[in-house]
Amino acid sequence: MDLNLLTTFLSVYKNRSITLAAEELDVSQPAVSASLKRLEAVVGKSLYVREGRGIAPTGAAVALANKIQSPMSVLETVEQKQEQINLYCSEVVLHKVSHIEQMHTVVTPLNEQEVIDDLNTQKVDLVIDAMVTRKQSVIVEEIYQEDGVCVTRKDHPRIGDTMTREQYFAERHIALKIRRNNMGTLEHIANEPIEPRKVSIETESLASMIGLAAITDYIGSTTRSFAETFAPRLGLNIHEIPFGVKPIPLSMLYHRRYASDPFHKAKRKEIVEAITGRTYK
């Protein structure tokens, strides 16, 4: 059983409120409700019932709380040696960290709130992505900035080694179906108002995007290092984006509980140095 389910259960039990438990755990209310449903599925019994505008524990909940409160208190005080980092990583730098040992890596989910909830409930230990949060429980360190570029296949019928603004907006595009900081990718980095692109394909994967750009006449967009790593293998030309854009920031996000953890700090150091090539202190 996932011990995080019991932590959530005890918070709801203590506060008699999903809302207050969510505030205490610094996660969303849907995340708390989902955890309770998962725990009910495990124990096979209902744990809470509606009572007026709030909730009340069932007999099964009271019995469960009596059984686990003391053991959970002991577990919270026991320092366990961490042997693996669970990492959410942006696809743009996945190829730079894949060699690091003692890590289980998953591409960062599209939903930002899910990412923050997973940090707070310890489902994931570290996130590398172009996102920020104002949650006091989460530390955000910007570690890297990189330019965005466009890619087209080398034998494109209308675009050669260079690409003009007019060509950019005349052609059809492959768009990355992801939003960060309440903005789409292109909107996030543009320095000026731009006209809408002609988007023919939306994908959640950069690998899918550049693969499609290699076999179609569509324009793809990615970061420079990602393009430089894979464009030669796929027969793609790399182009500057033909309007003003800001560098794409990449940040490292982790819960404050890990700020001084030796193993976590060592892995942060490895990750940052692999991505940036500079010493991380």
Salt bridges, closest charged atoms under 4 A:
ASP2 OD2 - ARG38 NH2 3.69
GLU24 OE2 - LYS14 NZ 2.55
ASP26 OD1 - LYS135 NZ 3.06
ASP129 OD2 - ARG180 NE 2.53
ASP147 OD2 - ARG224 NH2 3.96
ASP155 OD1 - ARG153 NH1 2.60
GLU171 OE1 - HIS156 NE2 3.73
GLU171 OE2 - ARG158 NE 2.61
GLU192 OE1 - ARG165 NH1 3.00
GLU195 OE1 - ARG165 NH2 3.20
ASP217 OD1 - ARG153 NH2 2.52
ASP217 OD2 - ARG158 NH2 3.94
GLU240 OE1 - ARG224 NH2 2.94
GLU270 OE2 - LYS267 NZ 2.85
GLU273 OE2 - LYS269 NZ 2.69
